[in-house]
Amino acid sequence: MRNILQEFKTFALKGSVIDLSVGIIIGAAFNKIVNSFVSDIIMPPIGFMLGRVDFEEFYINLGAENYESLSLAKAAGAPTINYGLFINAFIGFLITAVAVFFLIKIINALRKREDKNPAPTPTSRPCPYCMSQISLKATRCPFCTSEVK
């Protein structure tokens, strides 16, 4: 049992798991921002241009009674197909997909730039005896005259 707990601790504390957790939390927050952007900023002007239409109120009532609004139909427990809410969710998805596409594009460009400029290869190393920097090709330290391999 102790071995399993140790394995789980090692797994949970790996950088990739923590990165994934942070990504999920940031993604959830980003999703709230996009949903608000769609519902509160994008859809009202579109609805206004289409004759003061509120997409969130578009629904198909599957029940026998008629209701003036979706909220009244939901309050009465009537079965409805809420295609206006689906339109809002779909537009939110498109905005999120475009944002993620451009984010990945930027990250890939940064990675390519990083790959083009690799870290310089070292030309020296520390002497194991006096810790002075000596050439990689040196067989004897010029500072302490020790033989190095």
C-alpha positions, 0 to 999 in steps of 0.5 A, a space after each residue: 500500500 505504501 508503494 502505491 501511495 509513493 507511486 501516486 505521489 510521484 505521478 501527481 507531482 510530475 510537472 506535466 500533471 501540474 501543468 495540465 491542472 493549471 491548464 484546466 483551471 485557466 481553460 474554465 476561466 477562459 470559457 466563462 469569459 468567452 461565454 460572457 463575451 458571446 452572451 453580453 457583447 456579441 449576441 445583443 447587437 446581432 439581435 438588435 440588427 435582426 429586429 430586437 431578437 433575443 437568441 436565448 429565447 428561441 425554443 421549440 415547445 414540445 408540450 401542449 400549452 403555449 408559453 410567452 418565454 423560455 423561462 416561463 416554459 422551464 418554470 412550468 416544466 414543459 419539454 423544450 428544444 432550446 436552439 437559441 441557447 445552442 446558437 450561443 454555445 456554438 458561437 462561443 465554441 467558435 470563438 474559443 477554437 479560434 483563440 486556441 488556434 492562434 495561441 498554439 500558432 504563437 507557441 509553435 512560432 516561439 518553439 521554432 525560434 528557440 530551435 533555431 537558436 540552440 544553446 551554445 556548446 561549452 568550450 571549457 570545463 572545471 578542473 576537478 582539483 582546483 575548480 578553475 575553468 580549463 579547455 575541454 581538450 586540456 590534459 593538464 590544468 594550467 592553474 594547478 598542473 594536475 593531470 585531468 582526463 
